[in-house]
Amino acid sequence: MNDAIVGKILKQIRKGKKLTVRYLTEDIITPQHYYKVEKGEAYLSSNFLLQILNRMNVSYKEFSILINSEIERKKKYLMEI
């Protein structure tokens, strides 16, 4: 998965559910690392991603659907240019 897209989707979910970074990252990763993930500057291991998605109450399947939708949206946009 593209790190920038993963970060973008995680941020959208977090903001939409009004969750704090502190809540999401507690006992998983540092808030600083999470912010870098949201910016596309770092990645999450699958284990950490699943733990964060669990805190967000989002299944991996739901997350994958959001990722794929964003990828398709970008492809469509690039084809129109």
C-alpha positions as CSV (number, residue, x, y, z in Angstrom):
1,M,0.0,0.0,0.0
2,N,1.1,3.5,-0.7
3,D,2.2,5.1,2.6
4,A,0.7,8.5,1.7
5,I,-2.7,7.0,1.0
6,V,-2.6,4.9,4.2
7,G,-1.8,8.1,6.2
8,K,-4.5,10.1,4.5
9,I,-7.2,7.5,5.1
10,L,-6.1,7.0,8.8
11,K,-6.3,10.8,9.3
12,Q,-9.8,11.0,7.7
13,I,-11.1,8.2,9.9
14,R,-9.5,9.7,13.0
15,K,-10.9,13.1,12.4
16,G,-14.3,11.7,11.4
17,K,-14.6,9.8,14.6
18,K,-13.1,12.6,16.6
19,L,-10.4,10.4,18.1
20,T,-7.2,11.8,19.5
21,V,-3.7,10.7,18.4
22,R,-2.9,10.1,22.1
23,Y,-5.8,7.7,22.4
24,L,-5.0,5.8,19.2
25,T,-1.3,5.4,19.9
26,E,-1.2,4.7,23.6
27,D,0.9,1.6,24.2
28,I,1.3,1.0,20.5
29,I,3.5,3.6,18.9
30,T,4.6,7.2,19.7
31,P,2.3,10.0,18.7
32,Q,5.2,11.5,16.8
33,H,5.5,8.4,14.6
34,Y,1.8,8.3,14.0
35,Y,1.8,11.9,12.8
36,K,4.6,11.0,10.4
37,V,2.4,8.1,9.1
38,E,-0.5,10.5,8.6
39,K,1.8,12.8,6.5
40,G,3.1,9.8,4.5
41,E,6.6,10.2,5.9
42,A,6.7,6.9,7.7
43,Y,4.9,3.5,7.6
44,L,3.2,1.2,10.1
45,S,3.9,-2.5,10.4
46,S,0.8,-4.6,9.8
47,N,0.7,-5.4,13.5
48,F,0.6,-1.8,14.5
49,L,-1.9,-0.9,11.7
50,L,-4.3,-3.6,12.9
51,Q,-4.0,-2.4,16.5
52,I,-4.8,1.2,15.5
53,L,-7.7,0.1,13.3
54,N,-9.0,-1.9,16.2
55,R,-8.9,1.2,18.4
56,M,-10.8,3.1,15.6
57,N,-13.3,0.3,15.5
58,V,-12.6,-0.2,11.8
59,S,-12.0,-3.6,10.3
60,Y,-9.1,-4.3,8.0
61,K,-11.7,-5.1,5.2
62,E,-13.3,-1.7,5.7
63,F,-9.9,0.0,5.6
64,S,-8.9,-1.9,2.5
65,I,-12.1,-0.7,0.8
66,L,-11.3,2.9,1.6
67,I,-7.7,2.5,0.4
68,N,-8.9,0.9,-2.9
69,S,-11.5,3.7,-3.4
70,E,-8.8,6.3,-3.0
71,I,-6.4,4.5,-5.4
72,E,-9.2,4.3,-8.0
73,R,-10.1,8.0,-7.5
74,K,-6.5,8.9,-8.1
75,K,-6.2,6.7,-11.2
76,K,-9.3,8.2,-12.6
77,Y,-8.0,11.7,-12.0
78,L,-4.7,10.9,-13.6
79,M,-6.4,9.5,-16.7
80,E,-8.4,12.8,-17.1
81,I,-5.3,14.9,-17.2
